[in-house]
Amino acid sequence: MKKLLIVFAMLGCIATAAAQEIIYETNNPAFFDSNNDAMQDEEGIKQLIEYLYRLGFTSVMLGENYLTGFTETLYDKDKLPEGYTSLITTLKKRGFKVYQAVNISAISDNHPWHTESLGKPASAYTRYIMYADKQNKQPVRTAGGMIALNVKEPAVKEYFIKVLGSLSAGLDGLRLQQQKHSVSYGKEFWNPVTEALKKANPEIQVFLMPAAGTSVHTSFNDVNADKVYAGTLSKAIIQKDKKAITATADSIFKSPGTTEPVVYLDIPAKGTSYKEGQLKAFAAVNILLGGLPSVASGQEYYGAENRSNAFIWKEPLKRSDKEVWLKENSTEWEQQQKNELSLWSFYRELINLKRRYPSVGKGTYKYIDNSAPNVLTFVRDAGTDKAFVMINLSGEQQEVTITGNDVNLDFLLLTMGSANYNFKKAGRTVVLPPYWVQVWRIMK
C-alpha cells in the first residue's frame, strides 16, 4: 500500500479510552517471559507493558496458562501462581483492564477428579466425570483431548462458583470456555455460575467463549454473559466470505439485549501463509466492523520468519512444532515498529482510529450495498459522528460501485487510506487496490 493518510478532526471526535475498548489476548504461554522458563514473570511484564500501551490496547485477556494447574489440581485462592497477583496489579496501574480465561467444563488427565475415579466406579468423583462405560475406564474426551466434566453434577457447579468467586476479586472479568458437551446446560450450569460471580462482584464482566460450531444466537439466548465471542464471524472473515460476514454481522450486531459480541480472529498458525496486505484486511474487519475487537498476541507482527499469531519475548527452552517463535532480538520485529507501512504500524493506526472516533468505536453497524463480490462497505453511526468504511478482501484490484443510497458520497472527509481512491464528485464508483482499506467521516 501507499503511505496511509490519517486526517484527524479534533472537534467532537475525542472519545474516552474506556468507551473504545480493544483487547489484547496473551494466548502465548510465555508472553511475559524474560528468563526463558516459558512462564510469565515480573520483569517480562515491565518490558512489554509499555509495548502494549504504545500500540493503544486498553485491555489484556490473560490466557489459561497464566493460572498454572487450574485444570490439573483442586484450585483455591491460595494456589495462585507466583507473580500472578503482581502481574494484575502492574497492568491495572498502567490503566489496563485485566481479564482471565478459564476452562470450567474440562480437566486434564492429572486432575484428582480423574485420577481418583479412573477405574473406580464407587469413587465420590465418578459423578464429576463423563465416562463412556460403567467401569470408569473410558472418560469422554473433548476435541482438544481433555476430559469432559459432567456439568449436570451440582458439586461441579458449586466448586467453580467458589473458586471463580475468589479468583475474580482482583480482575475486571473472566472468560468462560465452553466445550461441545456442555453447550446445552445454560440454566443448569452456565447461568448459575454467572449469577454467582455477579453476586460476589457486581462489577465483574463475564465473557463466554462458545464451543466450536455453536451459533452466536444460541450463546446469546442460553447464557447470561456480558460478552460472547463471535466465532462464526471470525471464521467468515478468515475465509474472506463476504456473504457470510455481512449475514453474521447483520444478525449479531442488531440482536436485542445488552450482550456484546467479541470479534476475535483465531488465524491458523500452521500450514498457512498470508500476504501482509491480506493480514491488514483481516485486521481492518476485526477492528472496524463492530462489537468488541480482540487481537491475538503476535497478529500485529509480519515477517519472513513468521506468518502465525505466535509472539514471545524470548525463545523458550522447548519449541512446539505448532508455533513459530519470534526472538527478542529479531531485526524484522524492530523494523516493523519503525516502518510506517508495516502491519504493526497499520494496527496502531486502526486502534488510534477506533479509540479516537465515537462512530468507529461504539457506533451502530449498517451494511451498505455495493457491486463488488469481495468488497465490504458499511457505516458506523454514533449520531453526531458517522464513518463510511470500504475494505477490499481480495488480492486483486476491485472496481466498486455503491448501489445503496444511504451515504452521501459528496460529503466525505478521508480519515484513513489515500486521496487517490476518493469518489469523484457526483460519482458512486471507485477503484480499490488489493486488500485496500478506506475510511471516511460522513460530514452531511
ABEGO torsion letter per residue (X at the ends): XBBBBBBBBABGABBBAAABBBBBBBABAAAABAAGAGBBBAAAAAAAAAAAAAAGBABBBBBAAABBGAAABBBBAAABBBGAAAAAAAAAAAGBBBBBBBBAABBBAABAAAAAABGBAABAAAAABBBABAAGABBBBBAAGBBBBBAABAAAAAAAAAAAAAAAAABABBBBBBBAAAAAAAAAAAAAAAAAAAAABAABBBBBBBBBGBBAAAAAAABBBABBBBAAAAAAAAAGBAAAAAAAAAAAAABBEABBBBBBBBBBABGBBBBAAAAAAAAAAAAAAEEBBBBBBGAABBBAABABABBBABBBABBBAABBBBBAABAAAAAAAABAABAAAAAAAAAAAAAABAAAAABBBBBBBBABAABBBBBBBAGABBBBBBBBABABBBBBBBABAABBAABBBBABEBAAABBBBGBABBBBBBGBBBBBBBAX
